[in-house]
Amino acid sequence: MSAALVKVAKQFDALVAALPPSEGGEKAQLRRITELQAENDSVGQELQKQLEVAVKELKQVQELFSQAADNCLNLKKPD
């Protein structure tokens, strides 16, 4: 039991040691979180715009495909 506790404590210490150092304290971390949220919002808006463009292009391609298929069917001679 105590050996398992020592093992877990060592694992915990290793994980804590692997963490990046805290730079600038809590205020700096909160500022960085705010910056990252703003960046995430900006990227999200850009992705939304790209999605809207892609949906429009897909609709155009589907319409052209439908027209091409109709043209091919109209060119077939009746059996």
N, CA, C and O atoms as a Tinker XYZ file with bonds, in Angstrom:
   316  protein
     1  N      0.818000   -1.188000    0.000000    73     2
     2  CA     0.000000    0.000000    0.000000    64     1     3
     3  C      0.866000    1.258000    0.000000    63     2     4     5
     4  O      0.648000    2.165000   -0.803000    81     3
     5  N      1.833000    1.310000    0.885000    73     3     6
     6  CA     2.694000    2.499000    0.937000    64     5     7
     7  C      3.566000    2.595000   -0.310000    63     6     8     9
     8  O      3.900000    3.697000   -0.744000    81     7
     9  N      3.939000    1.453000   -0.893000    73     7    10
    10  CA     4.734000    1.468000   -2.130000    64     9    11
    11  C      3.915000    2.065000   -3.272000    63    10    12    13
    12  O      4.444000    2.803000   -4.104000    81    11
    13  N      2.634000    1.745000   -3.306000    73    11    14
    14  CA     1.757000    2.293000   -4.342000    64    13    15
    15  C      1.600000    3.794000   -4.153000    63    14    16    17
    16  O      1.565000    4.553000   -5.121000    81    15
    17  N      1.505000    4.215000   -2.892000    73    15    18
    18  CA     1.380000    5.640000   -2.600000    64    17    19
    19  C      2.639000    6.400000   -3.031000    63    18    20    21
    20  O      2.546000    7.492000   -3.593000    81    19
    21  N      3.784000    5.834000   -2.771000    73    19    22
    22  CA     5.053000    6.449000   -3.169000    64    21    23
    23  C      5.138000    6.526000   -4.690000    63    22    24    25
    24  O      5.592000    7.527000   -5.245000    81    23
    25  N      4.696000    5.460000   -5.362000    73    23    26
    26  CA     4.727000    5.423000   -6.821000    64    25    27
    27  C      3.833000    6.519000   -7.403000    63    26    28    29
    28  O      4.234000    7.229000   -8.326000    81    27
    29  N      2.620000    6.653000   -6.860000    73    27    30
    30  CA     1.697000    7.681000   -7.334000    64    29    31
    31  C      2.258000    9.069000   -7.056000    63    30    32    33
    32  O      2.131000    9.963000   -7.893000    81    31
    33  N      2.867000    9.262000   -5.910000    73    31    34
    34  CA     3.460000   10.556000   -5.570000    64    33    35
    35  C      4.578000   10.903000   -6.552000    63    34    36    37
    36  O      4.699000   12.054000   -6.970000    81    35
    37  N      5.390000    9.920000   -6.919000    73    35    38
    38  CA     6.467000   10.162000   -7.881000    64    37    39
    39  C      5.890000   10.505000   -9.259000    63    38    40    41
    40  O      6.400000   11.385000   -9.952000    81    39
    41  N      4.824000    9.802000   -9.646000    73    39    42
    42  CA     4.184000   10.102000  -10.928000    64    41    43
    43  C      3.625000   11.524000  -10.929000    63    42    44    45
    44  O      3.751000   12.256000  -11.911000    81    43
    45  N      3.007000   11.899000   -9.811000    73    43    46
    46  CA     2.466000   13.245000   -9.683000    64    45    47
    47  C      3.581000   14.285000   -9.781000    63    46    48    49
    48  O      3.440000   15.293000  -10.473000    81    47
    49  N      4.669000   14.036000   -9.098000    73    47    50
    50  CA     5.803000   14.963000   -9.148000    64    49    51
    51  C      6.357000   15.076000  -10.563000    63    50    52    53
    52  O      6.738000   16.164000  -10.997000    81    51
    53  N      6.403000   13.961000  -11.281000    73    51    54
    54  CA     6.897000   13.976000  -12.657000    64    53    55
    55  C      5.964000   14.792000  -13.556000    63    54    56    57
    56  O      6.422000   15.540000  -14.420000    81    55
    57  N      4.659000   14.641000  -13.347000    73    55    58
    58  CA     3.703000   15.409000  -14.146000    64    57    59
    59  C      3.810000   16.905000  -13.856000    63    58    60    61
    60  O      3.766000   17.726000  -14.772000    81    59
    61  N      3.949000   17.248000  -12.591000    73    59    62
    62  CA     4.090000   18.657000  -12.212000    64    61    63
    63  C      5.378000   19.225000  -12.804000    63    62    64    65
    64  O      5.389000   20.358000  -13.284000    81    63
    65  N      6.433000   18.469000  -12.774000    73    63    66
    66  CA     7.705000   18.925000  -13.331000    64    65    67
    67  C      7.621000   19.123000  -14.843000    63    66    68    69
    68  O      8.336000   19.953000  -15.405000    81    67
    69  N      6.746000   18.360000  -15.501000    73    67    70
    70  CA     6.614000   18.448000  -16.956000    64    69    71
    71  C      5.781000   19.651000  -17.393000    63    70    72    73
    72  O      5.806000   20.029000  -18.565000    81    71
    73  N      5.047000   20.253000  -16.462000    73    71    74
    74  CA     4.230000   21.413000  -16.812000    64    73    75
    75  C      5.118000   22.595000  -17.200000    63    74    76    77
    76  O      6.200000   22.779000  -16.642000    81    75
    77  N      4.650000   23.392000  -18.160000    73    75    78
    78  CA     5.430000   24.578000  -18.510000    64    77    79
    79  C      5.404000   25.572000  -17.352000    63    78    80    81
    80  O      4.443000   25.612000  -16.585000    81    79
    81  N      6.444000   26.358000  -17.230000    73    79    82
    82  CA     6.482000   27.319000  -16.120000    64    81    83
    83  C      5.410000   28.392000  -16.289000    63    82    84    85
    84  O      5.096000   28.804000  -17.406000    81    83
    85  N      4.870000   28.825000  -15.197000    73    83    86
    86  CA     3.873000   29.895000  -15.206000    64    85    87
    87  C      4.593000   31.217000  -15.423000    63    86    88    89
    88  O      5.494000   31.583000  -14.669000    81    87
    89  N      4.180000   31.923000  -16.462000    73    87    90
    90  CA     4.840000   33.182000  -16.787000    64    89    91
    91  C      3.925000   34.352000  -16.468000    63    90    92    93
    92  O      2.841000   34.461000  -17.040000    81    91
    93  N      4.332000   35.205000  -15.589000    73    91    94
    94  CA     3.605000   36.429000  -15.321000    64    93    95
    95  C      2.439000   36.306000  -14.358000    63    94    96    97
    96  O      1.769000   37.303000  -14.090000    81    95
    97  N      2.183000   35.177000  -13.852000    73    95    98
    98  CA     1.127000   35.033000  -12.872000    64    97    99
    99  C     -0.261000   34.943000  -13.478000    63    98   100   101
   100  O     -0.435000   34.790000  -14.687000    81    99
   101  N     -1.230000   35.043000  -12.599000    73    99   102
   102  CA    -2.625000   34.837000  -12.984000    64   101   103
   103  C     -3.128000   35.907000  -13.961000    63   102   104   105
   104  O     -3.866000   35.586000  -14.893000    81   103
   105  N     -2.745000   37.158000  -13.763000    73   103   106
   106  CA    -3.203000   38.229000  -14.660000    64   105   107
   107  C     -2.724000   37.992000  -16.085000    63   106   108   109
   108  O     -3.480000   38.176000  -17.039000    81   107
   109  N     -1.482000   37.589000  -16.226000    73   107   110
   110  CA    -0.932000   37.312000  -17.552000    64   109   111
   111  C     -1.643000   36.120000  -18.188000    63   110   112   113
   112  O     -1.907000   36.111000  -19.390000    81   111
   113  N     -1.946000   35.127000  -17.377000    73   111   114
   114  CA    -2.649000   33.955000  -17.904000    64   113   115
   115  C     -4.050000   34.338000  -18.371000    63   114   116   117
   116  O     -4.489000   33.903000  -19.435000    81   115
   117  N     -4.751000   35.148000  -17.584000    73   115   118
   118  CA    -6.090000   35.587000  -17.973000    64   117   119
   119  C     -6.049000   36.448000  -19.232000    63   118   120   121
   120  O     -6.923000   36.338000  -20.092000    81   119
   121  N     -5.034000   37.305000  -19.339000    73   119   122
   122  CA    -4.865000   38.124000  -20.539000    64   121   123
   123  C     -4.632000   37.225000  -21.754000    63   122   124   125
   124  O     -5.204000   37.454000  -22.820000    81   123
   125  N     -3.799000   36.213000  -21.593000    73   123   126
   126  CA    -3.515000   35.280000  -22.694000    64   125   127
   127  C     -4.767000   34.494000  -23.082000    63   126   128   129
   128  O     -5.011000   34.248000  -24.263000    81   127
   129  N     -5.551000   34.104000  -22.091000    73   127   130
   130  CA    -6.801000   33.394000  -22.383000    64   129   131
   131  C     -7.733000   34.291000  -23.180000    63   130   132   133
   132  O     -8.370000   33.837000  -24.130000    81   131
   133  N     -7.820000   35.566000  -22.801000    73   131   134
   134  CA    -8.655000   36.526000  -23.529000    64   133   135
   135  C     -8.168000   36.684000  -24.969000    63   134   136   137
   136  O     -8.972000   36.723000  -25.901000    81   135
   137  N     -6.859000   36.774000  -25.145000    73   135   138
   138  CA    -6.288000   36.880000  -26.494000    64   137   139
   139  C     -6.615000   35.641000  -27.322000    63   138   140   141
   140  O     -6.994000   35.745000  -28.488000    81   139
   141  N     -6.466000   34.479000  -26.711000    73   139   142
   142  CA    -6.745000   33.231000  -27.432000    64   141   143
   143  C     -8.228000   33.106000  -27.786000    63   142   144   145
   144  O     -8.575000   32.594000  -28.851000    81   143
   145  N     -9.100000   33.577000  -26.889000    73   143   146
   146  CA   -10.532000   33.543000  -27.187000    64   145   147
   147  C    -10.857000   34.465000  -28.358000    63   146   148   149
   148  O    -11.657000   34.111000  -29.223000    81   147
   149  N    -10.244000   35.636000  -28.389000    73   147   150
   150  CA   -10.469000   36.568000  -29.497000    64   149   151
   151  C     -9.961000   35.965000  -30.805000    63   150   152   153
   152  O    -10.622000   36.055000  -31.840000    81   151
   153  N     -8.798000   35.358000  -30.745000    73   151   154
   154  CA    -8.240000   34.708000  -31.939000    64   153   155
   155  C     -9.142000   33.568000  -32.394000    63   154   156   157
   156  O     -9.373000   33.392000  -33.590000    81   155
   157  N     -9.643000   32.805000  -31.455000    73   155   158
   158  CA   -10.532000   31.691000  -31.773000    64   157   159
   159  C    -11.820000   32.202000  -32.426000    63   158   160   161
   160  O    -12.303000   31.614000  -33.394000    81   159
   161  N    -12.373000   33.298000  -31.894000    73   159   162
   162  CA   -13.577000   33.885000  -32.486000    64   161   163
   163  C    -13.316000   34.345000  -33.911000    63   162   164   165
   164  O    -14.139000   34.121000  -34.799000    81   163
   165  N    -12.183000   34.981000  -34.132000    73   163   166
   166  CA   -11.827000   35.467000  -35.460000    64   165   167
   167  C    -11.687000   34.310000  -36.450000    63   166   168   169
   168  O    -12.204000   34.362000  -37.566000    81   167
   169  N    -10.988000   33.281000  -36.024000    73   167   170
   170  CA   -10.810000   32.109000  -36.888000    64   169   171
   171  C    -12.156000   31.437000  -37.146000    63   170   172   173
   172  O    -12.427000   30.981000  -38.256000    81   171
   173  N    -12.993000   31.380000  -36.116000    73   171   174
   174  CA   -14.323000   30.782000  -36.271000    64   173   175
   175  C    -15.159000   31.538000  -37.291000    63   174   176   177
   176  O    -15.855000   30.923000  -38.099000    81   175
   177  N    -15.097000   32.867000  -37.263000    73   175   178
   178  CA   -15.838000   33.682000  -38.231000    64   177   179
   179  C    -15.320000   33.445000  -39.646000    63   178   180   181
   180  O    -16.105000   33.333000  -40.588000    81   179
   181  N    -14.016000   33.369000  -39.792000    73   179   182
   182  CA   -13.429000   33.112000  -41.114000    64   181   183
   183  C    -13.836000   31.736000  -41.633000    63   182   184   185
   184  O    -14.157000   31.578000  -42.811000    81   183
   185  N    -13.819000   30.762000  -40.761000    73   183   186
   186  CA   -14.246000   29.411000  -41.163000    64   185   187
   187  C    -15.718000   29.394000  -41.555000    63   186   188   189
   188  O    -16.104000   28.699000  -42.495000    81   187
   189  N    -16.538000   30.154000  -40.843000    73   187   190
   190  CA   -17.960000   30.235000  -41.187000    64   189   191
   191  C    -18.137000   30.823000  -42.577000    63   190   192   193
   192  O    -18.944000   30.329000  -43.366000    81   191
   193  N    -17.380000   31.884000  -42.883000    73   191   194
   194  CA   -17.450000   32.486000  -44.217000    64   193   195
   195  C    -17.029000   31.479000  -45.287000    63   194   196   197
   196  O    -17.671000   31.365000  -46.331000    81   195
   197  N    -15.949000   30.754000  -45.017000    73   195   198
   198  CA   -15.470000   29.760000  -45.986000    64   197   199
   199  C    -16.501000   28.649000  -46.167000    63   198   200   201
   200  O    -16.692000   28.151000  -47.277000    81   199
   201  N    -17.162000   28.262000  -45.086000    73   199   202
   202  CA   -18.202000   27.231000  -45.173000    64   201   203
   203  C    -19.357000   27.713000  -46.043000    63   202   204   205
   204  O    -19.868000   26.965000  -46.876000    81   203
   205  N    -19.765000   28.965000  -45.848000    73   203   206
   206  CA   -20.855000   29.514000  -46.649000    64   205   207
   207  C    -20.494000   29.536000  -48.135000    63   206   208   209
   208  O    -21.324000   29.210000  -48.984000    81   207
   209  N    -19.257000   29.921000  -48.445000    73   207   210
   210  CA   -18.800000   29.928000  -49.837000    64   209   211
   211  C    -18.796000   28.501000  -50.390000    63   210   212   213
   212  O    -19.220000   28.266000  -51.522000    81   211
   213  N    -18.318000   27.560000  -49.593000    73   211   214
   214  CA   -18.252000   26.168000  -50.037000    64   213   215
   215  C    -19.651000   25.605000  -50.294000    63   214   216   217
   216  O    -19.852000   24.852000  -51.247000    81   215
   217  N    -20.609000   25.965000  -49.454000    73   215   218
   218  CA   -21.985000   25.491000  -49.647000    64   217   219
   219  C    -22.550000   26.055000  -50.947000    63   218   220   221
   220  O    -23.214000   25.338000  -51.695000    81   219
   221  N    -22.293000   27.332000  -51.221000    73   219   222
   222  CA   -22.758000   27.935000  -52.474000    64   221   223
   223  C    -22.130000   27.230000  -53.675000    63   222   224   225
   224  O    -22.807000   26.939000  -54.661000    81   223
   225  N    -20.831000   26.960000  -53.580000    73   223   226
   226  CA   -20.150000   26.282000  -54.684000    64   225   227
   227  C    -20.691000   24.870000  -54.870000    63   226   228   229
   228  O    -20.848000   24.411000  -56.002000    81   227
   229  N    -20.974000   24.183000  -53.778000    73   227   230
   230  CA   -21.542000   22.833000  -53.874000    64   229   231
   231  C    -22.888000   22.869000  -54.569000    63   230   232   233
   232  O    -23.180000   22.015000  -55.406000    81   231
   233  N    -23.709000   23.849000  -54.229000    73   231   234
   234  CA   -25.019000   23.965000  -54.876000    64   233   235
   235  C    -24.859000   24.213000  -56.373000    63   234   236   237
   236  O    -25.603000   23.661000  -57.183000    81   235
   237  N    -23.879000   25.053000  -56.736000    73   235   238
   238  CA   -23.630000   25.321000  -58.156000    64   237   239
   239  C    -23.192000   24.049000  -58.878000    63   238   240   241
   240  O    -23.665000   23.758000  -59.977000    81   239
   241  N    -22.292000   23.300000  -58.260000    73   239   242
   242  CA   -21.803000   22.064000  -58.865000    64   241   243
   243  C    -22.946000   21.061000  -59.001000    63   242   244   245
   244  O    -23.065000   20.385000  -60.023000    81   243
   245  N    -23.782000   20.969000  -57.975000    73   243   246
   246  CA   -24.910000   20.041000  -58.044000    64   245   247
   247  C    -25.866000   20.422000  -59.168000    63   246   248   249
   248  O    -26.371000   19.557000  -59.885000    81   247
   249  N    -26.110000   21.722000  -59.316000    73   247   250
   250  CA   -26.991000   22.188000  -60.387000    64   249   251
   251  C    -26.381000   21.887000  -61.756000    63   250   252   253
   252  O    -27.077000   21.421000  -62.658000    81   251
   253  N    -25.095000   22.150000  -61.910000    73   251   254
   254  CA   -24.429000   21.858000  -63.188000    64   253   255
   255  C    -24.432000   20.358000  -63.474000    63   254   256   257
   256  O    -24.632000   19.943000  -64.616000    81   255
   257  N    -24.215000   19.558000  -62.455000    73   255   258
   258  CA   -24.243000   18.107000  -62.631000    64   257   259
   259  C    -25.633000   17.655000  -63.060000    63   258   260   261
   260  O    -25.786000   16.814000  -63.946000    81   259
   261  N    -26.633000   18.228000  -62.417000    73   259   262
   262  CA   -28.007000   17.874000  -62.770000    64   261   263
   263  C    -28.298000   18.246000  -64.219000    63   262   264   265
   264  O    -28.909000   17.468000  -64.951000    81   263
   265  N    -27.861000   19.437000  -64.633000    73   263   266
   266  CA   -28.070000   19.860000  -66.021000    64   265   267
   267  C    -27.331000   18.939000  -66.990000    63   266   268   269
   268  O    -27.868000   18.563000  -68.032000    81   267
   269  N    -26.096000   18.578000  -66.641000    73   267   270
   270  CA   -25.324000   17.687000  -67.504000    64   269   271
   271  C    -25.983000   16.317000  -67.602000    63   270   272   273
   272  O    -26.038000   15.728000  -68.682000    81   271
   273  N    -26.480000   15.814000  -66.485000    73   271   274
   274  CA   -27.152000   14.516000  -66.500000    64   273   275
   275  C    -28.417000   14.581000  -67.349000    63   274   276   277
   276  O    -28.700000   13.666000  -68.122000    81   275
   277  N    -29.173000   15.666000  -67.203000    73   275   278
   278  CA   -30.379000   15.828000  -68.021000    64   277   279
   279  C    -30.018000   15.893000  -69.496000    63   278   280   281
   280  O    -30.700000   15.293000  -70.328000    81   279
   281  N    -28.948000   16.619000  -69.832000    73   279   282
   282  CA   -28.524000   16.715000  -71.232000    64   281   283
   283  C    -28.113000   15.350000  -71.771000    63   282   284   285
   284  O    -28.433000   15.014000  -72.911000    81   283
   285  N    -27.414000   14.570000  -70.973000    73   283   286
   286  CA   -27.001000   13.235000  -71.412000    64   285   287
   287  C    -28.210000   12.344000  -71.630000    63   286   288   289
   288  O    -28.265000   11.597000  -72.607000    81   287
   289  N    -29.172000   12.418000  -70.732000    73   287   290
   290  CA   -30.377000   11.596000  -70.884000    64   289   291
   291  C    -31.174000   12.023000  -72.109000    63   290   292   293
   292  O    -31.776000   11.177000  -72.770000    81   291
   293  N    -31.193000   13.305000  -72.426000    73   291   294
   294  CA   -31.938000   13.799000  -73.585000    64   293   295
   295  C    -31.246000   13.428000  -74.887000    63   294   296   297
   296  O    -31.894000   13.388000  -75.934000    81   295
   297  N    -29.933000   13.154000  -74.849000    73   295   298
   298  CA   -29.223000   12.791000  -76.066000    64   297   299
   299  C    -29.395000   11.319000  -76.408000    63   298   300   301
   300  O    -29.179000   10.925000  -77.555000    81   299
   301  N    -29.779000   10.499000  -75.436000    73   299   302
   302  CA   -29.957000    9.074000  -75.711000    64   301   303
   303  C    -31.110000    8.880000  -76.677000    63   302   304   305
   304  O    -32.151000    9.529000  -76.568000    81   303
   305  N    -30.908000    7.988000  -77.612000    73   303   306
   306  CA   -31.968000    7.660000  -78.560000    64   305   307
   307  C    -32.881000    6.624000  -77.932000    63   306   308   309
   308  O    -32.397000    5.714000  -77.258000    81   307
   309  N    -34.163000    6.733000  -78.129000    73   307   310
   310  CA   -35.065000    5.727000  -77.570000    64   309   311
   311  C    -34.787000    4.364000  -78.179000    63   310   312   313
   312  O    -34.458000    4.257000  -79.360000    81   311
   313  N    -34.918000    3.333000  -77.374000    73   311   314
   314  CA   -34.647000    1.963000  -77.864000    64   313   315
   315  C    -35.769000    1.426000  -78.705000    63   314   316
   316  O    -35.694000    0.296000  -79.187000    81   315
